[in-house]
C-alpha cells in the first residue's frame, strides 16, 4: 500500500508540473507586430507632379493594441505593439505615395497630415469562448496654399472564437483592418487633389 501511495504521489506531482507547463506556454504574448501593407503600387493611379510633406501623429488615448477583459476579473490583459506604430504607418504611407510618383519631402509647401485616432482590438473573454472588435480610425488633412481637405477613414471588424482569445488572430485582424483603412486613404483621389 505504501509503494502504491508513493507512486500516486509522484504521478500527481508530475501531472501538476505538466499542467503548470501547459498553462504557462499558452500565456498570451505581451506584444504583437504591426505590419501595415496597403494596396500594391500597381493598383494606385500615378500622380506625377505632386510634392508633399508627410506628417503622421499618434493621437490614440491608449497606446496598447489589444485589451483582453476576462469575465469576473477587473484587470485587463494589455498587449502593446512590438514596433513603433507611428513609424510603421508613416513608412507604409510614404512608400505608397512614392510608388504613385508623389515626391515626399520635408521642404514641400503642401502638407499631408495623418492622425492615428484609434487602432485597437477589444476582446471579451468568456468561460468557453470570446468575442473581439477591432477598430481603426485615421484622419487625413491635405493642406495647400489654396485650400484644406479633411477626410476621416474608419473600419471595424468583429470576430469570435472558442476557448481563449487567439492573440495571433487578433494581430491579423488589426493588420487587415489597418490595411483596409490605409488603402481607402491612399486611393482617395479627392484627398490629394489640388484643384
N, C-alpha and C positions, 0 to 999 in steps of 0.2 A: 504494500500500500504506500509505503514511504517513497519508493522508487517511482511509482506512478505519479505521486504528488509532485516530486521534483521535476519529472518530465513535463507535467502540465504547467508548472511554474515557468520553466524555460520556454515552452511553447507560447505561453501568454506574454512573456517579455519580448520574444521575437516578433510576435504578431503586433504588439504595441509599437515596437520600433518601426516595423514596416508601415503601419498606419500613419505614424508621425512623418516618415519619409514621404509617403504618398501625399499627405496634406501639404507639406512644405513645398513639394515640387509643383503643385497646382496653384500656388500662390500667385496672384496677379502681378505682372511686372509693374514697376513704378514709373516707367517711361515708354512712350511709343514714338515711332518715327513718322514724321510728316513729310510726304513726298509729293508736292504738287506738280502735276504734269497736265496742263491744259491741252486743248486740241493741237494736233501737229501743224507745223507751218504750212503743209500742203493744203490744209482746209481754210487757211486765212487768206483774205484778199490783200495783195500788196498795197502799200500806202506810201509810195515814194514821196519825198519832199517834205515830210513831217519830221520835225525835231522837237523832242520833249525832254523836260526834266522830270524824272520819276522820283516820287516821294511815297514811301509806304510807312504808315503809322499803325502801331498795335494799340487799339483803344479798348481792348477787352477788359471787363471788370475782374474776371478771374483768369489767371494765367496757366491754369491746368487745362488739359484737353478732355479728359474723361472723368466723370464723377459717378461713382457707384454707391447707391444707397441700398443697404440691406434691411429687409423688414425686421423691425424690432431693435434696430441699432440707431443711435443718434449720429455716430461718427460716420463720415463719408470716406470711401477709399478714393483718393485723388491721384490721377495719373497724368504726369506732365509730358511735354514733348522732349525727345532726346536731342533735337536740334532746334536752332533758333527759328521760331515761327515767322517773325517779320522778315528775316533774311531769306528764308526759303521761298516765301511768297514773292518777295521783291525779285529774286533771281528768276523765278518762273515767268513773271510778267515781263521782265527785261528781255529774256530770251525770246519770248513770243513776239514782242514788239519788234525786236531786231530781225526776226525771221520774216516780218512783213516789210522790211526795208525802212522802218522807222528808226531814226537816229536818237539814241538815248544819251544825253549828256547833261552835266550839272550846269553848263553855261547857257542852256536853252531859255528862251523867253517864255515859251508856253510850258505849263506845268500840269502833269497828271499826278494827282494825289489819290492814293488808295488807302482807305482806312479799314482796318480789321475791326468790325463791330462785335461779331460773335463767331466763335469757332469752338463748338463744344459738343460733347456727347453726354447726355444724362441717362443713366441706366438705373432701373429699379429692379433689385434682386429679390425675388420671392422664394418661397421654400423649394419649389421644384422647377421654376422657370424664371425668365427675366424678360423685360421689355426695355428698349433703348430708343431715344430720339436724338438724332444728330442734326444740328442747326448751324448753318454758315451764312453770315451776312457781311458783305463788303460794300462800302460806299466809295464811289469814284467821283472825283471832281477834276474836270479839264478846264483850265483857266488860260485864256488868251488875252491879248490886249483889248479885243472887241467884245468878248463875252465869256460867261462861265456856264458850264454844263455840269449838272449834278445828277447822278444816277445811283440807284441802290439795287443790289443784286442779292437775292436770298434763295436758299434751297434748304429743304429739310427731308430727312429720311427716318423711317421707323422700322425697327426690326425686333424680332422676338426669338427666343431660343429656349431649349430645355436646360435644366440644371443651372450652373453658374454662368455669369457673364463671360463671354468669349472675347477677351481683350483684343486679340488679333483681328477678329471680325469687326470690332468697333473701330480699330485703326483703319481697316479697309474702308468702312463706311465714311469715316472722316475724310480720307483722301478722295474718295469718289465724289462726295458732296462738294468738297472744296474745288475739285476739278470742274464740276458742272458749273459752279458759280464763276470761277475764273474764265471758263470758256464763254459764258454769257457776257462777261465784261469785255473780253478781248475780241469778240466777234460783233460787238455792238457798233455798227457803223456810225450811229448818231453821236457816240461818245467823243471820238477823236475828230469830229467834223469841225472844220474851220470856217464853214460857210455860215 
